[in-house]
Amino acid sequence: MTQGHARPLDGQVRLLTKVARMYHERGVRQADIATALNISQAKVSRLLKRAVDVGIVRTTVTVAPGLYADIEEKLEQRYGLAEAVVVDVSPDADDSETIAAIGAGAAAYLEATLAGADRIGISSWSQTLLAMVDRMRPFTVRGATDVVQLLGGVGVAEVQSHSNRLLGELARMLGAEAVYVQAPGVVAGPDIRDSILDGALGEVTLRWRDLTMAIMGIGSVEPSDLLASSGNAFSAAETASLIDEGAVGDICHRIFRADGSPVLGALDDRIIAIPAADLRRIPRRVGVAGGERKLEAVHGAIAGGWVNALVTDVRTAEALIDRAPDVSAAQPAR
């Protein structure tokens, strides 16, 4: 009796295996399998599904060299990120090489994910975003409708072209309208800020509230060479006071601490940039930064929810994972 029951089971396994090998290894179409085995195409489909369910067919994803899918998944899980993109850099890469690699990764990310209807905000004075734009190719179809500066883009004449090129070139690549913030990033006081935002930049402030995506560099407290030379950086004394208050970095000149909490006060009241509340309402907020000098800032940006997607280098990603608790390990076994 036992043998009588075993034979149909063995026959079923044999059929499952035969159908699976014909389809997955030999590339035979389901209709042709049905004809060859004198069964219906619907049964072929059921057998293929059953072959997966019982473990005859198993899916293996082979990760290409230079990709870090496991590290990306850990970053997403431990920090609650919607998406992480981790790029390869050599262990002895300097700052310029790291910036170039992250910029290339961000360019590839945009080329793969933009669908044409996005209204994009972009921060000014970012060397990494400049590297991104320099490595992008023009879209064959429109990649976005608008590209809007998130921070005052007027600076010292010698470096003004950097800010203009960042926005203008990205808009040109995407076939989108470029919207400039014709004001400096930092002004003398809140009265001047309010006058500019309510007056000349009134239309821009409305556009900020309608964005679907933001692409932003993440700054450390000490300004980059580009920002420092633009005339839009805080003074040395102001930077020192920010450090005393626990500041580790900024996004669009919105300063934050290691836990991501904002540093508010007199300096924040002088900023010509998207308000923090409007920034946080943007559905997709992509931070593009990395390198040892930016580690504290990147950590604060994701810990505080300033960004919900990140493009960074593998060494920064590994350091971020080491800092974050393993949520899955902390959960009780079921």
Residue frames relative to the residue before (quaternion, step in Angstrom):
aa qw qx qy qz dx dy dz
M 1.0000 0.0000 0.0000 0.0000 0.00 0.00 0.00
T 0.6327 0.5375 -0.3286 0.4504 3.53 1.03 -0.81
Q 0.6694 0.4998 -0.3044 0.4577 3.56 0.95 -0.92
G 0.6179 0.5635 -0.3387 0.4311 3.56 1.09 -0.75
H 0.6784 0.4587 -0.2909 0.4948 3.58 1.09 -0.66
A 0.6320 0.5654 -0.3389 0.4075 3.62 1.07 -0.69
R 0.6272 0.5862 -0.3564 0.3688 3.59 0.99 -0.83
P 0.6692 0.4763 -0.3325 0.4634 3.66 0.84 -0.79
L 0.6218 0.5376 -0.3433 0.4544 3.57 1.05 -0.75
D 0.6584 0.5038 -0.3058 0.4681 3.57 0.91 -0.94
G 0.6547 0.5170 -0.3106 0.4557 3.56 0.98 -0.83
Q 0.6393 0.5230 -0.3217 0.4628 3.57 1.04 -0.77
V 0.6490 0.5090 -0.3135 0.4706 3.57 0.97 -0.89
R 0.6325 0.5295 -0.3328 0.4570 3.55 1.00 -0.82
L 0.6746 0.4913 -0.2966 0.4643 3.59 0.92 -0.90
L 0.6211 0.5357 -0.3356 0.4632 3.58 1.00 -0.81
T 0.6798 0.4971 -0.2876 0.4562 3.54 0.90 -0.97
K 0.6550 0.5199 -0.3146 0.4492 3.57 0.94 -0.89
V 0.6714 0.4907 -0.2961 0.4697 3.58 0.87 -0.95
A 0.6573 0.5195 -0.3135 0.4471 3.59 0.93 -0.88
R 0.6819 0.4762 -0.3035 0.4649 3.59 0.93 -0.85
M 0.6201 0.5355 -0.3507 0.4536 3.59 0.98 -0.73
Y 0.7289 0.4478 -0.2466 0.4553 3.58 0.85 -0.96
H 0.7885 0.3675 -0.1856 0.4568 3.58 0.70 -1.11
E 0.7569 0.3827 -0.2179 0.4829 3.62 0.95 -0.77
R 0.7756 0.3333 -0.1812 0.5045 3.58 0.95 -0.82
G 0.4237 -0.7457 0.4360 0.2725 3.58 1.27 -0.19
V 0.3397 0.7419 -0.5099 0.2724 3.60 1.16 0.54
R 0.4710 -0.6799 0.4829 0.2873 3.60 -0.92 0.88
Q 0.6302 -0.5653 0.3750 0.3777 3.56 -1.15 0.65
A 0.6387 0.5318 -0.3346 0.4443 3.60 0.97 -0.79
D 0.6762 0.4852 -0.2935 0.4703 3.59 1.00 -0.81
I 0.5947 0.5423 -0.3566 0.4744 3.58 1.12 -0.63
A 0.6422 0.5313 -0.3198 0.4505 3.57 0.93 -0.90
T 0.6665 0.4941 -0.3011 0.4701 3.60 0.93 -0.88
A 0.6809 0.5084 -0.2962 0.4361 3.59 0.87 -0.96
L 0.7698 0.3496 -0.1798 0.5028 3.59 0.98 -0.81
N 0.4090 -0.7445 0.4460 0.2819 3.58 1.33 0.07
I 0.5336 0.5547 -0.4454 0.4573 3.55 0.92 1.03
S 0.6057 -0.5697 0.3982 0.3871 3.59 -1.23 0.26
Q 0.5944 -0.5645 0.4268 0.3820 3.56 -1.22 0.48
A 0.5993 0.5582 -0.3611 0.4460 3.59 1.08 -0.67
K 0.6570 0.4944 -0.3215 0.4697 3.59 1.01 -0.76
V 0.5903 0.5531 -0.3684 0.4582 3.61 1.06 -0.67
S 0.6549 0.5141 -0.3099 0.4592 3.59 0.92 -0.91
R 0.6649 0.4944 -0.3056 0.4693 3.60 0.96 -0.87
L 0.6473 0.5229 -0.3206 0.4526 3.59 0.99 -0.79
L 0.6419 0.5168 -0.3264 0.4630 3.58 1.00 -0.78
K 0.6466 0.4976 -0.3197 0.4818 3.57 1.00 -0.77
R 0.6501 0.5181 -0.3123 0.4599 3.56 0.98 -0.86
A 0.6175 0.5566 -0.3422 0.4379 3.60 1.05 -0.75
V 0.6361 0.4966 -0.3180 0.4976 3.56 1.12 -0.64
D 0.6649 0.5351 -0.3093 0.4194 3.58 0.89 -0.97
V 0.7547 0.3811 -0.2176 0.4876 3.63 0.95 -0.84
G 0.6003 -0.6258 0.3431 0.3609 3.60 1.25 0.13
I 0.4175 0.6896 -0.4898 0.3322 3.60 1.20 0.23
V 0.7491 0.2229 -0.1338 0.6092 3.55 1.09 -0.76
R 0.0004 0.7837 -0.6204 0.0302 3.55 -0.83 1.01
T 0.3491 -0.7453 0.5349 0.1912 3.56 -0.99 0.89
T 0.0500 -0.7798 0.6241 0.0019 3.55 -0.87 1.02
V 0.1874 -0.7711 0.6010 0.0952 3.57 -0.80 1.05
T 0.1918 -0.7791 0.5896 0.0925 3.56 -0.66 1.11
V 0.2869 -0.7788 0.5371 0.1506 3.56 -0.55 1.18
A 0.4417 -0.7061 0.4898 0.2576 3.57 -0.77 1.04
P 0.6057 -0.5571 0.4096 0.3935 3.62 -1.11 0.56
G 0.7734 0.3286 -0.2542 0.4789 3.57 -1.00 0.84
L 0.6454 0.4611 -0.3305 0.5114 3.58 1.29 -0.03
Y 0.1811 -0.8017 0.5672 0.0520 3.55 -1.06 0.79
A 0.0394 -0.8535 0.5196 -0.0015 3.56 0.69 1.14
D 0.6594 0.5131 -0.3237 0.4441 3.61 0.96 -0.81
I 0.6531 0.4952 -0.3132 0.4798 3.59 1.00 -0.79
E 0.6256 0.5356 -0.3336 0.4588 3.59 0.99 -0.80
E 0.6677 0.5012 -0.3025 0.4598 3.58 0.92 -0.88
K 0.6429 0.5139 -0.3275 0.4641 3.59 0.99 -0.76
L 0.6317 0.5228 -0.3316 0.4665 3.59 0.98 -0.80
E 0.6626 0.5134 -0.3030 0.4534 3.56 0.89 -0.95
Q 0.6964 0.4839 -0.2744 0.4534 3.57 0.90 -0.95
R 0.7432 0.4433 -0.2473 0.4358 3.58 0.79 -0.96
Y 0.7685 0.3096 -0.1867 0.5280 3.60 1.12 -0.52
G 0.4736 -0.6959 0.4349 0.3198 3.60 1.22 0.04
L 0.3219 0.7615 -0.4999 0.2581 3.57 1.12 0.63
A 0.4930 -0.6373 0.5020 0.3143 3.55 -1.11 0.66
E 0.7983 -0.0786 0.0786 0.5919 3.56 1.06 -0.73
A 0.0713 -0.7630 0.6405 0.0501 3.55 -1.15 0.73
V 0.1102 -0.7611 0.6374 0.0492 3.55 -1.04 0.87
V 0.0770 -0.8111 0.5798 -0.0087 3.58 -0.56 1.19
V 0.1610 -0.8117 0.5587 0.0555 3.57 -0.71 1.10
D 0.5335 -0.6435 0.4657 0.2905 3.50 -1.22 0.64
V 0.0663 0.7503 -0.6573 0.0240 3.57 -1.11 0.79
S 0.5158 -0.6347 0.4686 0.3340 3.55 -1.10 0.62
P 0.6335 -0.5730 0.3579 0.3770 3.60 -1.07 0.65
D 0.7522 0.3655 -0.2085 0.5071 3.60 1.10 -0.61
A 0.3087 0.7725 -0.5038 0.2326 3.60 1.21 0.41
D 0.3399 -0.7208 0.5625 0.2202 3.57 -1.03 0.79
D 0.7594 -0.3908 0.2491 0.4565 3.59 -1.30 0.05
S 0.6796 0.4984 -0.3093 0.4405 3.59 0.86 -0.91
E 0.6531 0.5019 -0.3155 0.4712 3.60 1.01 -0.74
T 0.6358 0.5197 -0.3213 0.4716 3.58 1.06 -0.77
I 0.6420 0.5171 -0.3165 0.4693 3.58 0.96 -0.87
A 0.6541 0.5162 -0.3147 0.4546 3.60 0.93 -0.88
A 0.6700 0.5014 -0.3023 0.4565 3.60 0.94 -0.87
I 0.6635 0.4840 -0.3074 0.4806 3.58 0.94 -0.86
G 0.6316 0.5368 -0.3298 0.4519 3.59 0.99 -0.79
A 0.6519 0.5010 -0.3128 0.4755 3.57 0.99 -0.82
G 0.6457 0.5212 -0.3164 0.4597 3.58 1.01 -0.80
A 0.6559 0.5021 -0.3072 0.4726 3.58 1.00 -0.83
A 0.6227 0.5350 -0.3393 0.4593 3.61 1.03 -0.76
A 0.6697 0.4901 -0.2962 0.4728 3.58 0.91 -0.91
Y 0.6231 0.5453 -0.3334 0.4508 3.59 1.04 -0.78
L 0.6740 0.4829 -0.2987 0.4726 3.60 0.89 -0.90
E 0.6545 0.5260 -0.3181 0.4403 3.56 0.91 -0.90
A 0.7092 0.4626 -0.2579 0.4652 3.59 1.10 -0.70
T 0.7917 0.3799 -0.1665 0.4485 3.61 1.07 -0.64
L 0.6115 0.5602 -0.3773 0.4122 3.63 1.08 -0.41
A 0.1952 -0.8269 0.5240 0.0605 3.54 -0.85 1.02
G 0.6922 -0.5183 0.2753 0.4200 3.61 1.22 0.01
A 0.7409 0.4231 -0.2342 0.4661 3.60 1.08 -0.59
D 0.4849 0.6970 -0.4262 0.3123 3.61 1.23 -0.12
R 0.2131 -0.6973 0.6680 0.1493 3.49 -1.33 0.61
I 0.1282 -0.8663 0.4826 -0.0102 3.53 -0.17 1.38
G 0.1936 -0.7358 0.6365 0.1263 3.53 -1.10 0.80
I 0.0495 -0.8013 0.5960 0.0136 3.58 -1.01 0.76
S 0.4228 -0.7088 0.5060 0.2507 3.55 -0.99 0.87
S 0.4359 -0.6855 0.5233 0.2574 3.56 -1.24 0.53
W 0.8289 0.3189 -0.1858 0.4204 3.53 -1.42 0.12
S 0.4929 0.6356 -0.4513 0.3865 3.60 1.00 0.79
Q 0.3775 -0.7329 0.5226 0.2173 3.56 -0.68 1.10
T 0.6428 0.5277 -0.3274 0.4485 3.58 1.06 -0.73
L 0.6618 0.4809 -0.3141 0.4818 3.61 0.99 -0.73
L 0.5850 0.5441 -0.3696 0.4745 3.59 1.13 -0.56
A 0.6462 0.5089 -0.3148 0.4736 3.57 1.00 -0.83
M 0.6088 0.5511 -0.3410 0.4576 3.58 1.09 -0.69
V 0.6921 0.4789 -0.2806 0.4614 3.57 0.79 -1.06
D 0.6423 0.5402 -0.3239 0.4366 3.59 0.98 -0.80
R 0.7382 0.4073 -0.2159 0.4925 3.59 1.18 -0.53
M 0.5333 0.6226 -0.4101 0.3998 3.57 1.27 0.16
R 0.2922 -0.7177 0.6022 0.1920 3.52 -1.27 0.50
P 0.5806 -0.5872 0.4133 0.3837 3.62 -1.03 0.63
F 0.4551 -0.6720 0.5141 0.2775 3.56 -1.01 0.86
T 0.4515 -0.6801 0.5035 0.2831 3.58 -1.02 0.75
V 0.7381 0.1538 -0.1351 0.6429 3.58 1.28 -0.46
R 0.6803 -0.5177 0.3165 0.4111 3.56 -1.15 0.55
G 0.2923 -0.7911 0.5184 0.1416 3.57 -0.85 1.01
A 0.7852 -0.0143 0.0243 0.6185 3.60 1.22 -0.43
T 0.5011 -0.6562 0.4659 0.3181 3.58 -1.22 0.33
D 0.8060 0.0492 0.0150 0.5896 3.59 0.99 -0.86
V 0.0937 -0.7294 0.6698 0.1022 3.52 -1.30 0.52
V 0.0686 -0.8364 0.5413 -0.0512 3.55 -0.46 1.28
Q 0.4357 -0.6715 0.5282 0.2835 3.58 -0.92 0.86
L 0.3192 -0.7647 0.5370 0.1579 3.55 -1.03 0.86
L 0.7653 0.2391 -0.0979 0.5895 3.55 1.29 -0.36
G 0.6499 -0.5268 0.3737 0.4005 3.56 -1.09 0.66
G 0.1831 -0.8378 0.5114 0.0547 3.55 -0.72 1.11
V 0.5224 0.6143 -0.4260 0.4102 3.57 1.27 0.24
G 0.1213 0.8048 -0.5703 0.1110 3.55 -0.81 1.02
V 0.7801 -0.2730 0.2395 0.5095 3.54 -1.28 -0.38
A 0.5931 -0.6389 0.3555 0.3371 3.57 -0.85 1.03
E 0.6448 0.5611 -0.3346 0.3969 3.59 0.95 -0.84
V 0.7827 0.2824 -0.1617 0.5305 3.62 1.09 -0.60
Q 0.3716 0.7494 -0.4765 0.2707 3.59 1.28 0.04
S 0.6151 0.5820 -0.3519 0.3990 3.57 1.03 -0.77
H 0.5863 0.5828 -0.3782 0.4165 3.60 1.11 -0.61
S 0.6822 0.4821 -0.2839 0.4707 3.57 0.86 -0.97
N 0.6658 0.5015 -0.3000 0.4639 3.58 0.94 -0.89
R 0.6642 0.5101 -0.3085 0.4511 3.58 0.96 -0.87
L 0.6107 0.5673 -0.3497 0.4277 3.56 1.01 -0.81
L 0.7293 0.4062 -0.2372 0.4969 3.57 0.79 -1.00
G 0.6982 0.5035 -0.2885 0.4193 3.57 0.76 -1.04
E 0.6831 0.4820 -0.2928 0.4641 3.57 0.90 -0.88
L 0.6357 0.5156 -0.3428 0.4610 3.60 0.97 -0.79
A 0.6507 0.5076 -0.3175 0.4670 3.59 0.93 -0.87
R 0.6537 0.5104 -0.3199 0.4581 3.58 0.94 -0.84
M 0.6445 0.5272 -0.3244 0.4488 3.60 0.93 -0.87
L 0.7476 0.4108 -0.2084 0.4784 3.57 0.99 -0.88
G 0.4135 -0.7018 0.4783 0.3281 3.59 1.22 -0.29
A 0.4858 0.6801 -0.4014 0.3746 3.56 1.19 0.63
E 0.5595 -0.5680 0.4794 0.3669 3.55 -1.34 0.23
A 0.2901 -0.7508 0.5706 0.1629 3.60 -0.94 0.91
V 0.0768 -0.7922 0.6053 0.0084 3.57 -0.81 1.05
Y 0.1853 -0.8226 0.5341 0.0610 3.57 -0.41 1.28
V 0.3174 -0.6764 0.6224 0.2332 3.54 -1.29 0.49
Q 0.1565 -0.8307 0.5316 0.0535 3.56 -0.10 1.32
A 0.5606 0.5249 -0.4243 0.4797 3.53 0.48 1.32
P 0.5528 -0.5816 0.4566 0.3843 3.60 -1.18 0.34
G 0.5800 -0.5988 0.4232 0.3549 3.56 -1.23 0.33
V 0.7734 0.1874 -0.0937 0.5983 3.57 1.17 -0.59
V 0.0881 -0.7891 0.6070 0.0316 3.58 -0.91 0.96
A 0.7254 -0.4961 0.2820 0.3849 3.56 -1.32 0.26
G 0.8278 -0.0879 0.0880 0.5471 3.59 1.01 -0.62
P 0.7016 -0.4935 0.3167 0.4049 3.59 -1.28 0.27
D 0.6059 0.5581 -0.3708 0.4288 3.62 1.05 -0.61
I 0.6546 0.4889 -0.3053 0.4892 3.57 1.00 -0.85
R 0.6204 0.5423 -0.3434 0.4507 3.58 0.96 -0.84
D 0.6918 0.4877 -0.2890 0.4473 3.59 0.77 -1.03
S 0.6361 0.5379 -0.3255 0.4472 3.55 1.01 -0.83
I 0.6778 0.4844 -0.2901 0.4710 3.59 0.96 -0.86
L 0.6902 0.4895 -0.2889 0.4479 3.58 0.84 -0.97
D 0.7154 0.4428 -0.2551 0.4765 3.57 0.97 -0.83
G 0.7171 0.4392 -0.2408 0.4847 3.56 1.20 -0.50
A 0.8484 0.2016 -0.0966 0.4798 3.54 -0.30 -1.32
L 0.7587 0.3759 -0.2027 0.4919 3.59 1.07 -0.68
G 0.2731 0.8034 -0.4956 0.1854 3.58 1.20 0.32
E 0.6786 0.4817 -0.2987 0.4671 3.58 0.92 -0.88
V 0.6315 0.5381 -0.3357 0.4460 3.59 1.02 -0.79
T 0.6463 0.5208 -0.3351 0.4458 3.61 0.94 -0.83
L 0.6253 0.5124 -0.3461 0.4761 3.59 1.08 -0.60
R 0.6437 0.5185 -0.3248 0.4597 3.59 1.01 -0.76
W 0.5850 0.5806 -0.3719 0.4271 3.60 1.06 -0.68
R 0.6969 0.4906 -0.2745 0.4452 3.58 0.98 -0.84
D 0.7081 0.4598 -0.2434 0.4774 3.57 1.27 -0.27
L 0.4313 0.7260 -0.4461 0.2965 3.58 1.28 0.14
T 0.2881 -0.7502 0.5696 0.1724 3.56 -1.19 0.63
M 0.7962 0.1248 -0.0398 0.5907 3.58 1.24 -0.37
A 0.0857 -0.7672 0.6320 0.0685 3.57 -1.17 0.65
I 0.1342 -0.7534 0.6402 0.0679 3.55 -1.05 0.87
M 0.0632 0.8531 -0.5017 0.1287 3.56 -0.33 1.25
G 0.3948 -0.6451 0.5952 0.2715 3.49 -1.17 0.68
I 0.2745 -0.7274 0.6012 0.1846 3.56 -1.25 0.45
G 0.1994 -0.8250 0.5224 0.0817 3.57 -0.53 1.18
S 0.3950 -0.6438 0.5866 0.2922 3.53 -1.22 0.49
V 0.6822 -0.4837 0.3308 0.4372 3.59 -1.22 0.27
E 0.6691 0.4268 -0.2831 0.5384 3.55 1.00 -0.79
P 0.4139 -0.7520 0.4456 0.2540 3.64 -0.52 1.08
S 0.5349 -0.5908 0.4931 0.3489 3.54 -1.24 0.53
D 0.6729 -0.4820 0.3633 0.4277 3.56 -1.27 0.27
L 0.6487 0.5277 -0.3205 0.4449 3.57 1.00 -0.85
L 0.6817 0.4719 -0.2951 0.4749 3.59 0.86 -0.92
A 0.6498 0.5272 -0.3280 0.4385 3.58 0.90 -0.88
S 0.7129 0.4544 -0.2633 0.4648 3.58 0.93 -0.87
S 0.5959 0.6004 -0.3596 0.3938 3.60 1.23 -0.34
G 0.4575 -0.6752 0.4558 0.3565 3.57 1.21 -0.45
N 0.6222 0.5611 -0.3298 0.4351 3.57 1.29 0.12
A 0.5176 0.6290 -0.4248 0.3949 3.58 1.23 0.25
F 0.5418 -0.5737 0.4896 0.3709 3.55 -1.27 0.36
S 0.5754 -0.5823 0.4385 0.3708 3.57 -1.19 0.47
A 0.6822 -0.4786 0.3542 0.4243 3.57 -1.29 0.27
A 0.6560 0.5058 -0.3103 0.4664 3.58 0.99 -0.82
E 0.6562 0.5007 -0.3111 0.4712 3.58 1.00 -0.80
T 0.6302 0.5260 -0.3288 0.4670 3.56 1.03 -0.77
A 0.6389 0.5274 -0.3210 0.4589 3.58 0.99 -0.83
S 0.6583 0.5012 -0.3154 0.4648 3.58 0.97 -0.79
L 0.6244 0.5295 -0.3352 0.4662 3.57 1.07 -0.68
I 0.6368 0.5181 -0.3203 0.4727 3.56 1.00 -0.82
D 0.6244 0.5404 -0.3310 0.4566 3.59 1.04 -0.78
E 0.6972 0.4462 -0.2627 0.4958 3.58 1.15 -0.62
G 0.6299 -0.5845 0.3157 0.4024 3.58 1.28 0.24
A 0.3770 0.7487 -0.4800 0.2586 3.60 1.23 0.17
V 0.1146 -0.7948 0.5933 0.0563 3.56 -1.08 0.81
G 0.8271 -0.0562 0.0668 0.5552 3.61 1.12 -0.44
D 0.2157 -0.7702 0.5817 0.1476 3.53 -1.33 -0.08
I 0.1378 -0.7108 0.6774 0.1303 3.48 -1.43 0.35
C 0.8234 -0.0624 -0.0186 0.5637 3.56 -0.63 1.16
H 0.6692 -0.5258 0.2663 0.4525 3.58 1.02 0.89
R 0.4966 0.5859 -0.4697 0.4353 3.60 1.20 0.32
I 0.2544 -0.8213 0.5006 0.1013 3.53 -0.32 1.35
F 0.0164 -0.8056 0.5922 -0.0040 3.58 -1.03 0.79
R 0.5011 -0.6417 0.5072 0.2826 3.52 -1.37 0.44
A 0.7537 -0.3970 0.2720 0.4475 3.57 -1.32 -0.01
D 0.7055 0.4291 -0.2658 0.4975 3.59 1.10 -0.63
G 0.5988 -0.5996 0.3419 0.4062 3.57 1.29 0.10
S 0.4939 0.6590 -0.4416 0.3562 3.61 1.22 -0.11
P 0.4945 -0.6947 0.4337 0.2912 3.61 -0.92 0.85
V 0.3177 -0.6873 0.6158 0.2179 3.53 -1.24 0.59
L 0.0907 -0.8274 0.5543 -0.0011 3.55 -0.27 1.30
G 0.3999 0.7194 -0.5116 0.2464 3.57 -1.26 0.18
A 0.8366 -0.2561 0.1584 0.4576 3.51 -1.33 -0.36
L 0.6700 0.4980 -0.3193 0.4484 3.60 0.92 -0.80
D 0.6489 0.5199 -0.3195 0.4545 3.57 0.94 -0.83
D 0.6487 0.5379 -0.3096 0.4405 3.59 1.12 -0.65
R 0.6705 0.4928 -0.2947 0.4698 3.61 1.26 -0.13
I 0.5291 0.6755 -0.3770 0.3487 3.60 1.30 0.02
I 0.2038 -0.7175 0.6518 0.1371 3.55 -1.09 0.85
A 0.4220 0.6690 -0.4914 0.3645 3.56 -0.02 1.34
I 0.6850 -0.4507 0.3642 0.4415 3.52 -1.30 0.22
P 0.4718 -0.6688 0.4845 0.3088 3.64 -0.83 0.87
A 0.6262 -0.5741 0.3738 0.3724 3.56 -1.09 0.73
A 0.6517 0.5269 -0.3272 0.4366 3.60 0.94 -0.84
D 0.6598 0.4885 -0.3061 0.4820 3.59 1.00 -0.80
L 0.6206 0.5492 -0.3373 0.4466 3.56 1.02 -0.78
R 0.7033 0.4801 -0.2727 0.4477 3.57 0.83 -0.98
R 0.6309 0.5367 -0.3412 0.4445 3.61 1.18 -0.37
I 0.5189 0.6283 -0.4284 0.3906 3.60 1.21 -0.24
P 0.4906 -0.7159 0.4007 0.2939 3.62 -0.61 1.06
R 0.7982 0.1512 -0.0752 0.5783 3.61 0.87 -0.91
R 0.0099 -0.8070 0.5859 -0.0735 3.56 -0.47 1.30
V 0.0810 -0.8451 0.5281 -0.0177 3.55 -0.12 1.34
G 0.1808 -0.7642 0.6128 0.0879 3.56 -0.76 1.10
V 0.1002 -0.7911 0.6031 0.0185 3.57 -0.90 0.96
A 0.4238 0.6851 -0.4784 0.3495 3.61 -0.18 1.25
G 0.1466 0.7811 -0.6016 0.0800 3.53 -1.29 0.36
G 0.5221 0.6177 -0.4865 0.3303 3.52 -1.33 -0.13
E 0.6587 -0.5538 0.3455 0.3741 3.54 -1.17 0.65
R 0.6511 0.5382 -0.3221 0.4274 3.60 0.98 -0.80
K 0.7298 0.4301 -0.2264 0.4807 3.58 1.16 -0.61
L 0.3914 0.7701 -0.4603 0.2048 3.61 1.22 -0.16
E 0.6769 0.4872 -0.3023 0.4616 3.60 0.81 -0.99
A 0.6682 0.5097 -0.3000 0.4514 3.57 0.94 -0.87
V 0.6552 0.5035 -0.3172 0.4654 3.59 0.91 -0.87
H 0.6381 0.5266 -0.3241 0.4588 3.57 0.97 -0.85
G 0.6737 0.4946 -0.2980 0.4613 3.59 0.89 -0.91
A 0.6428 0.5440 -0.3228 0.4321 3.57 1.02 -0.82
I 0.7259 0.3996 -0.2576 0.4971 3.60 0.91 -0.82
A 0.6153 0.5461 -0.3552 0.4439 3.59 1.07 -0.64
G 0.7377 0.4164 -0.2193 0.4840 3.58 1.06 -0.75
G 0.5050 -0.6811 0.4107 0.3353 3.58 1.25 0.05
W 0.3365 0.7350 -0.5195 0.2768 3.60 1.17 0.42
V 0.7625 0.1288 -0.0969 0.6266 3.57 1.17 -0.61
N 0.1758 -0.7786 0.5870 0.1352 3.57 -1.19 0.49
A 0.7087 0.2386 -0.2476 0.6160 3.53 1.32 0.43
L 0.1176 -0.8191 0.5614 0.0082 3.58 -1.04 0.75
V 0.1012 -0.7297 0.6721 0.0750 3.52 -1.16 0.82
T 0.1756 0.7942 -0.5543 0.1766 3.58 -0.54 1.15
D 0.5748 -0.5849 0.4446 0.3603 3.56 -1.32 0.02
V 0.6768 -0.5428 0.3186 0.3818 3.55 -1.21 0.55
R 0.6516 0.5131 -0.3414 0.4423 3.63 0.95 -0.72
T 0.6415 0.4979 -0.3207 0.4875 3.58 1.00 -0.78
A 0.6367 0.5368 -0.3266 0.4470 3.59 0.96 -0.86
E 0.6693 0.4928 -0.3051 0.4648 3.60 0.89 -0.88
A 0.6456 0.5085 -0.3222 0.4699 3.59 1.00 -0.78
L 0.6368 0.5210 -0.3262 0.4655 3.61 1.02 -0.73
I 0.6436 0.5160 -0.3207 0.4655 3.58 0.97 -0.82
D 0.6374 0.5341 -0.3266 0.4492 3.59 0.99 -0.80
R 0.6793 0.4972 -0.2874 0.4570 3.59 1.11 -0.64
A 0.7035 0.4882 -0.2604 0.4460 3.57 1.11 -0.66
P 0.4941 -0.6419 0.4839 0.3311 3.60 -1.04 0.66
D 0.4305 -0.6654 0.5411 0.2813 3.55 -1.13 0.68
V 0.3056 -0.7998 0.4891 0.1664 3.55 -0.11 1.33
S 0.6684 0.5131 -0.3135 0.4378 3.58 0.93 -0.86
A 0.6495 0.5181 -0.3229 0.4533 3.58 1.06 -0.73
A 0.6658 0.5201 -0.3030 0.4409 3.55 1.13 -0.63
Q 0.5909 0.5830 -0.3715 0.4158 3.58 1.21 -0.38
P 0.5001 -0.6607 0.4602 0.3189 3.62 -0.97 0.78
A 0.5262 -0.6362 0.4608 0.3256 3.55 -1.07 0.73
R 0.3308 -0.7515 0.5386 0.1892 3.55 -1.07 0.75
